[in-house]
Amino acid sequence: MSEIPSKYYSLSQVAESLQSVIRDKYASYYWVKAELAKLNYYPKSGHCYPDLVEKTGGKVKAQMRAIIWSRDYYRINADFVKKTGNALADGMEILFKAKLEYSPVHGLSLMIVDISAEFVLGKMALEKKQNLARLKAEGLFNQNKQLKFPLLPQRIAIISVETSKGFHDFINIIDNNTRDYKFFWMLFPALLQGDAAVKSIIQQLDQIRSVRHHFDMVAIIRGGGGDVGLSCYDHYDLAREVADFPIPVISGIGHSTNETLVEMVAHYNPITPTDLAYFLQQKYDNLAVRLDEMQQNIIESADETLKEKAKELSDFSRIINTETRSTLEYQSNRLSRYGQIVQHSSLLLLEKQRSKLDLFLYNMRANSSRLIMEGPQKVVSLENRLLHAANSLIVQKRNITNHIEEKINLMRPENLLRKGYSLTLLDGKPISSVDKLKQGDVLQTQLFDGKLESTITKIQRDE
């Protein structure tokens, strides 16, 4: 058993000695780079007790506790948000100004009095640049932009949060548009800022992907909150999901500076939810204008065509009337000439028969003496026979003449038409054979009491 030493130190003495050494040796402030493993912010007191760590190859090389007093935390965090758009959060690599302190009760810690927002901005910009180059190298950067955007985007899958002002602005515009356009939308709620937003938005994109045939597009709507918490939209995983999505993705994140990767790879980025709503409404307005113009063009074209066809029909009707009258006059003249010829021929024939009859009577009178000599009875008998024969001949010739005149009358156009016959014309000319006809030809038919038109649908040739 060892002896109790005659001289020894209490724990407080060691701690106070260590405190004195550190106070003298590390009296200045130093800039230190480390990962903010956990912020450990206490809202009630306003103090932070960050856990700092340095890793190499995934292994912890050093770790230490730190303190940010409330008076410094409010100033540091406000400046950090103003410059980077993000609040201090777990997992950030930071460059901070601190002084090494040792407390006999609380141990060794770093008292942080400032954090370089410029260092974080540079690191974020570098990561964004690397992610952008990676998306381009993988052929994903323009992939969603190349999708065909629907002519009328009616079915919208919305990734937002129900309490977001931007979401309500968007819905109010599309649901209450003045032209009464009908939109169908469904909300897929997700976190919209911070590191957790990446996982939350990707999960909702996965859900929409499984039912994508029900939607025309996806709208990521944030709105409100300015540029705070936008670093998640520069995350490679989220940007890749948007770029590779099978239907168009439209972003309405609600800021106009420092375009994020998600906005770059989205099919379209109208910036604010309000702009997005008016963009969709404008699609309908553009089509409505085109339809109105087309309707007006159709009406004007129809009016012009109807006027042209009416004029053509009027001209054609005049041509038909003229041709019909000309044809009827021509046929009437022909029939009249034929009647005159027949009548003249009949007169000549009658005159010839009368001459023959006169010659016959003359011969009869010349021989009358002889006949009288042969006997009065024979003369009487012969005279009766001659008179009967002459009368019969005259009646016969008169019948022939009357028959010819009847035929002439029957051949007159008005009589032929009155009996049910008709005169059929093609382009104002009489038709004598089916060889000159074809289906679709328009025929004109002259009846006794009017005219009609007909279109040939079938032609049958007699064998």
BAROMI-465806 format. One line per 4 residues: number of its first residue (from 1); for each residue x, y, z of C-alpha. Coordinates in Angstrom, 2 decimals. Layout:
residues N
NUM	X Y Z | ... $
//
This chain:
residues 463
1	0.00 0.00 0.00 | 1.45 3.32 -1.14 | 1.92 6.15 1.32 | -0.21 9.27 1.28 $
5	1.87 12.07 -0.34 | 2.65 14.97 1.91 | 1.78 17.50 -0.75 | -1.20 17.33 -3.14 $
9	-3.63 19.73 -4.95 | -7.33 20.03 -4.88 | -9.35 19.79 -8.11 | -10.29 23.43 -7.88 $
13	-6.63 24.36 -7.55 | -5.81 22.44 -10.72 | -8.80 23.96 -12.50 | -7.96 27.46 -11.36 $
17	-4.33 26.98 -12.43 | -5.44 25.72 -15.82 | -7.84 28.65 -16.08 | -5.02 31.09 -15.30 $
21	-2.70 29.51 -17.86 | -5.31 29.53 -20.62 | -6.35 33.11 -19.77 | -2.76 34.28 -20.10 $
25	-1.80 32.09 -23.05 | -4.98 32.54 -25.15 | -5.88 36.13 -24.39 | -6.62 37.01 -28.07 $
29	-9.48 36.11 -30.38 | -8.88 33.56 -33.19 | -10.64 32.67 -36.44 | -11.51 28.96 -36.41 $
33	-13.07 26.70 -39.06 | -15.29 23.84 -37.89 | -18.55 22.03 -38.60 | -21.56 23.10 -36.58 $
37	-22.62 19.60 -35.57 | -25.48 20.83 -33.37 | -26.57 24.40 -32.66 | -28.22 23.75 -29.28 $
41	-30.19 27.01 -29.22 | -32.34 27.67 -26.15 | -35.13 30.15 -26.98 | -35.95 30.85 -23.36 $
45	-32.51 32.20 -22.49 | -31.48 33.07 -26.03 | -28.09 31.40 -25.53 | -26.53 28.78 -27.84 $
49	-24.18 25.99 -26.85 | -22.95 24.64 -30.21 | -21.19 21.30 -30.55 | -18.25 21.82 -32.92 $
53	-16.50 19.05 -34.78 | -13.78 18.53 -37.38 | -13.86 15.41 -39.56 | -11.44 13.82 -41.93 $
57	-12.63 11.01 -44.15 | -15.82 10.78 -42.12 | -13.94 10.31 -38.86 | -13.94 12.83 -35.98 $
61	-10.57 14.49 -35.72 | -11.50 16.99 -33.01 | -14.55 18.22 -31.17 | -15.29 20.95 -28.67 $
65	-18.15 22.81 -27.03 | -18.78 26.49 -27.72 | -20.92 29.28 -26.31 | -22.76 32.08 -28.07 $
69	-24.33 34.42 -25.57 | -27.79 35.74 -26.43 | -26.55 39.29 -27.02 | -24.14 37.97 -29.68 $
73	-26.44 35.32 -31.12 | -29.18 37.78 -32.12 | -26.66 39.99 -33.90 | -24.76 37.11 -35.54 $
77	-27.84 35.24 -36.73 | -29.58 38.38 -38.07 | -26.50 39.33 -40.08 | -26.09 35.74 -41.28 $
81	-29.71 35.56 -42.49 | -29.44 38.94 -44.19 | -26.33 37.93 -46.14 | -26.90 34.23 -46.85 $
85	-30.69 33.93 -46.82 | -30.44 31.14 -44.23 | -30.40 30.93 -40.48 | -27.66 29.12 -38.61 $
89	-28.42 25.42 -38.64 | -27.00 22.02 -37.83 | -24.49 20.59 -40.32 | -23.08 23.90 -41.58 $
93	-19.34 24.38 -41.98 | -18.57 27.80 -40.52 | -15.68 30.17 -39.98 | -16.05 31.90 -36.61 $
97	-14.19 34.32 -34.37 | -13.82 33.02 -30.83 | -11.82 33.19 -27.65 | -10.73 30.12 -25.74 $
101	-12.08 30.06 -22.19 | -11.90 27.66 -19.32 | -14.30 27.50 -16.41 | -13.59 25.35 -13.37 $
105	-17.27 24.36 -13.39 | -18.14 24.17 -17.11 | -14.79 23.17 -18.51 | -13.10 24.20 -21.77 $
109	-15.14 25.99 -24.45 | -14.93 28.49 -27.29 | -16.81 31.75 -26.80 | -17.99 32.74 -30.28 $
113	-18.44 36.44 -30.95 | -18.77 36.46 -34.77 | -19.41 34.10 -37.71 | -18.28 34.89 -41.26 $
117	-21.31 34.90 -43.53 | -18.98 35.48 -46.50 | -17.23 32.15 -45.83 | -20.58 30.30 -45.85 $
121	-21.69 32.19 -48.95 | -18.50 31.20 -50.75 | -18.93 27.59 -49.77 | -22.60 27.61 -50.81 $
125	-21.72 29.26 -54.13 | -19.03 26.67 -54.77 | -21.42 23.80 -53.99 | -24.07 25.37 -56.25 $
129	-21.55 25.72 -59.07 | -20.44 22.11 -58.65 | -24.03 20.86 -58.56 | -24.86 22.87 -61.69 $
133	-21.89 21.43 -63.55 | -22.88 17.92 -62.43 | -26.46 18.34 -63.68 | -25.18 19.55 -67.06 $
137	-22.62 16.74 -67.31 | -25.34 14.16 -66.60 | -27.60 15.67 -69.30 | -30.30 16.59 -66.79 $
141	-30.15 20.39 -66.87 | -32.56 20.90 -69.80 | -34.45 17.63 -69.50 | -37.63 19.02 -67.90 $
145	-37.55 22.11 -70.13 | -37.71 19.87 -73.21 | -41.02 18.29 -72.17 | -44.01 19.43 -74.20 $
149	-46.08 21.84 -72.13 | -49.85 21.20 -72.43 | -51.86 23.63 -74.52 | -54.35 24.03 -71.64 $
153	-52.72 23.11 -68.29 | -55.85 22.28 -66.32 | -54.80 19.60 -63.76 | -52.20 20.93 -61.31 $
157	-50.32 19.07 -58.57 | -49.24 21.72 -56.04 | -46.32 21.25 -53.66 | -46.70 23.88 -50.95 $
161	-48.03 24.32 -47.44 | -51.64 25.25 -46.72 | -50.66 28.20 -44.54 | -48.43 29.74 -47.21 $
165	-49.55 33.18 -48.41 | -48.17 32.39 -51.85 | -50.31 29.27 -52.04 | -53.46 31.21 -51.15 $
169	-52.62 33.97 -53.64 | -52.17 31.36 -56.37 | -55.43 29.52 -55.60 | -57.42 32.75 -55.30 $
173	-56.38 33.83 -58.80 | -56.99 30.55 -60.66 | -60.25 29.76 -58.81 | -61.73 33.24 -59.23 $
177	-60.55 34.20 -62.71 | -62.85 36.58 -64.57 | -63.21 34.31 -67.62 | -64.48 31.38 -65.53 $
181	-61.67 29.03 -66.60 | -61.89 25.72 -64.72 | -58.74 24.39 -63.03 | -58.37 21.19 -61.01 $
185	-55.67 21.27 -58.34 | -54.53 19.05 -55.48 | -52.22 20.08 -52.65 | -49.27 17.87 -51.69 $
189	-48.10 19.55 -48.45 | -44.36 19.79 -47.80 | -41.81 21.83 -45.88 | -40.64 24.73 -48.03 $
193	-37.38 25.89 -46.44 | -34.46 24.53 -44.48 | -32.57 21.26 -44.91 | -35.66 19.19 -44.09 $
197	-37.43 20.73 -47.09 | -35.26 18.73 -49.51 | -36.47 15.38 -48.22 | -40.05 16.62 -47.77 $
201	-40.38 17.97 -51.35 | -38.74 14.88 -52.87 | -41.21 12.64 -51.01 | -44.14 14.59 -52.47 $
205	-42.59 14.44 -55.96 | -42.40 10.66 -55.58 | -46.10 10.55 -54.68 | -47.03 12.69 -57.68 $
209	-44.85 10.56 -59.96 | -46.95 7.48 -59.08 | -50.17 9.27 -60.19 | -48.66 11.56 -62.83 $
213	-51.25 10.52 -65.46 | -53.83 12.48 -63.40 | -51.92 15.77 -63.76 | -50.68 18.08 -66.51 $
217	-47.97 19.78 -64.45 | -46.42 20.26 -60.98 | -46.24 23.68 -59.30 | -43.76 24.23 -56.45 $
221	-45.16 27.26 -54.62 | -43.44 28.96 -51.73 | -44.13 32.68 -51.66 | -43.64 34.92 -48.66 $
225	-40.58 34.89 -46.44 | -38.26 36.61 -48.87 | -34.93 34.90 -49.59 | -34.64 33.17 -46.21 $
229	-34.11 29.42 -46.33 | -33.58 29.11 -50.08 | -30.38 27.05 -49.90 | -32.41 23.84 -50.00 $
233	-33.41 24.70 -53.59 | -29.71 24.53 -54.55 | -29.45 20.98 -53.22 | -28.34 18.53 -55.91 $
237	-30.83 15.78 -54.99 | -33.84 18.10 -55.18 | -32.67 19.76 -58.41 | -32.09 16.32 -59.98 $
241	-35.62 15.17 -59.06 | -37.14 18.27 -60.63 | -35.01 18.02 -63.79 | -35.79 14.31 -64.22 $
245	-39.53 14.60 -63.48 | -41.74 13.09 -66.25 | -44.18 16.03 -66.47 | -43.42 19.79 -66.53 $
249	-42.47 21.35 -63.20 | -43.12 25.09 -62.70 | -41.47 26.92 -59.82 | -43.01 29.84 -57.97 $
253	-40.59 30.14 -55.07 | -41.17 33.87 -54.70 | -37.88 35.73 -55.03 | -36.17 37.59 -57.85 $
257	-32.46 37.38 -56.98 | -29.89 34.56 -56.98 | -31.80 32.04 -59.09 | -31.66 28.62 -57.44 $
261	-30.83 25.33 -59.17 | -34.45 24.16 -58.88 | -35.58 27.29 -60.72 | -32.86 26.81 -63.35 $
265	-33.86 23.22 -64.19 | -37.63 23.73 -63.90 | -39.67 23.84 -67.11 | -40.54 27.48 -66.40 $
269	-39.88 29.91 -63.56 | -42.35 32.83 -63.34 | -40.75 33.75 -59.97 | -43.81 34.43 -57.78 $
273	-46.97 32.35 -57.20 | -49.01 35.28 -58.53 | -46.97 35.34 -61.74 | -47.42 31.58 -62.03 $
277	-51.21 31.87 -61.71 | -51.37 34.59 -64.36 | -49.05 32.54 -66.58 | -51.53 29.62 -66.52 $
281	-54.48 31.95 -67.04 | -52.65 33.54 -69.99 | -52.44 30.12 -71.66 | -56.23 30.05 -71.73 $
285	-56.42 33.69 -72.83 | -54.05 33.03 -75.73 | -56.14 30.09 -76.93 | -59.37 32.06 -76.46 $
289	-57.99 34.86 -78.63 | -56.93 32.36 -81.28 | -60.35 30.72 -81.20 | -62.07 34.11 -81.46 $
293	-59.90 35.00 -84.44 | -60.56 31.64 -86.05 | -64.30 32.02 -85.46 | -64.28 35.49 -87.00 $
297	-62.23 34.23 -89.97 | -64.66 31.34 -90.46 | -67.66 33.69 -90.34 | -66.06 36.13 -92.79 $
301	-64.92 33.31 -95.07 | -68.36 31.71 -94.96 | -70.04 35.03 -95.77 | -67.66 35.62 -98.66 $
305	-68.12 32.07 -99.94 | -71.90 32.33 -99.68 | -71.85 35.60 -101.60 | -69.63 34.08 -104.28 $
309	-71.78 30.96 -104.54 | -74.96 33.05 -104.61 | -73.52 35.10 -107.46 | -72.40 31.94 -109.26 $
313	-75.85 30.41 -108.76 | -77.52 33.58 -110.02 | -75.23 33.69 -113.06 | -75.77 29.99 -113.67 $
317	-79.53 30.41 -113.35 | -79.44 33.22 -115.92 | -77.33 31.07 -118.23 | -79.76 28.15 -117.85 $
321	-82.73 30.40 -118.53 | -81.05 31.92 -121.55 | -79.91 28.55 -122.90 | -83.31 26.98 -122.25 $
325	-85.16 29.79 -123.99 | -82.71 29.66 -126.87 | -83.06 25.89 -127.15 | -86.85 26.05 -126.98 $
329	-86.93 28.78 -129.60 | -84.60 26.78 -131.79 | -86.68 23.62 -131.42 | -89.87 25.60 -131.93 $
333	-88.46 27.10 -135.14 | -87.43 23.66 -136.31 | -90.90 22.28 -135.63 | -92.44 25.30 -137.35 $
337	-90.25 24.75 -140.38 | -91.09 21.06 -140.40 | -94.78 21.98 -140.20 | -94.45 24.35 -143.12 $
341	-92.59 21.74 -145.13 | -95.22 19.10 -144.33 | -98.01 21.52 -145.10 | -96.38 22.58 -148.38 $
345	-95.79 18.95 -149.29 | -99.40 18.13 -148.49 | -100.61 20.97 -150.68 | -98.39 19.82 -153.50 $
349	-99.64 16.30 -153.07 | -103.28 17.48 -153.09 | -102.61 19.64 -156.13 | -101.08 16.68 -157.89 $
353	-104.03 14.51 -157.00 | -106.42 17.18 -158.18 | -104.56 17.38 -161.49 | -104.85 13.64 -161.84 $
357	-108.51 13.86 -160.98 | -109.07 16.66 -163.51 | -107.30 14.60 -166.14 | -109.37 11.65 -165.21 $
361	-112.60 13.71 -165.50 | -111.43 15.13 -168.76 | -110.80 11.66 -170.15 | -114.08 10.58 -168.75 $
365	-115.93 13.43 -170.48 | -114.06 12.75 -173.71 | -115.27 9.23 -173.66 | -118.72 10.12 -172.40 $
369	-120.16 10.14 -175.81 | -118.90 6.65 -176.37 | -120.11 5.61 -173.04 | -123.50 7.18 -173.62 $
373	-123.62 5.33 -176.82 | -123.01 2.09 -174.93 | -126.03 2.72 -172.91 | -127.48 5.05 -170.46 $
377	-127.48 2.44 -167.73 | -123.84 1.67 -168.15 | -123.08 5.38 -168.18 | -124.95 5.95 -165.00 $
381	-123.28 2.98 -163.40 | -119.87 4.12 -164.48 | -120.54 7.69 -163.34 | -121.55 6.46 -159.91 $
385	-118.42 4.37 -159.64 | -116.25 7.25 -160.72 | -117.89 9.67 -158.33 | -117.55 7.13 -155.52 $
389	-113.92 6.51 -156.40 | -113.24 10.23 -156.59 | -114.91 10.86 -153.26 | -113.03 7.96 -151.65 $
393	-109.74 9.25 -153.01 | -110.44 12.76 -151.78 | -111.41 11.43 -148.33 | -108.30 9.25 -148.24 $
397	-105.97 12.08 -149.17 | -107.73 14.41 -146.75 | -107.23 11.81 -143.97 | -103.56 11.50 -144.89 $
401	-103.21 15.25 -144.78 | -105.02 15.47 -141.44 | -102.82 12.67 -140.03 | -99.71 14.51 -141.12 $
405	-100.96 17.73 -139.57 | -101.70 15.86 -136.32 | -98.15 14.49 -136.26 | -96.82 17.95 -136.88 $
409	-98.87 19.27 -133.96 | -97.74 16.41 -131.74 | -94.12 17.25 -132.52 | -94.49 20.82 -131.31 $
413	-92.37 21.28 -128.09 | -95.24 22.54 -125.95 | -97.36 19.51 -126.89 | -94.53 17.08 -126.21 $
417	-93.86 18.67 -122.83 | -97.58 18.71 -121.98 | -97.78 14.93 -122.58 | -95.13 14.23 -119.93 $
421	-92.02 14.37 -122.05 | -89.14 16.53 -120.88 | -86.06 18.16 -122.31 | -82.82 17.30 -120.44 $
425	-79.79 19.60 -120.79 | -76.15 19.50 -119.62 | -74.42 22.88 -119.59 | -77.30 24.18 -121.75 $
429	-76.95 21.47 -124.43 | -79.41 18.61 -125.15 | -78.31 15.11 -124.08 | -78.41 12.27 -126.60 $
433	-76.12 9.65 -124.96 | -74.87 8.60 -121.51 | -71.30 8.60 -122.83 | -71.04 12.33 -122.17 $
437	-72.28 12.04 -118.59 | -70.56 11.28 -115.29 | -71.56 11.04 -111.64 | -71.90 14.44 -110.00 $
441	-72.97 16.26 -113.16 | -75.82 18.75 -112.64 | -78.62 18.34 -115.21 | -81.33 20.86 -116.12 $
445	-84.76 19.47 -117.04 | -87.44 21.52 -118.84 | -90.99 20.40 -118.07 | -94.23 21.85 -119.43 $
449	-94.83 24.09 -116.41 | -91.33 24.65 -115.05 | -87.68 23.66 -114.73 | -85.67 21.55 -112.28 $
453	-82.08 20.60 -111.53 | -80.74 17.18 -110.56 | -77.38 15.63 -109.75 | -76.35 12.27 -111.27 $
457	-75.67 9.64 -108.62 | -75.74 6.57 -110.88 | -75.38 5.86 -114.63 | -76.71 2.62 -116.21 $
461	-75.99 1.83 -119.82 | -78.45 -0.29 -121.86 | -76.89 -3.41 -123.39 $
//
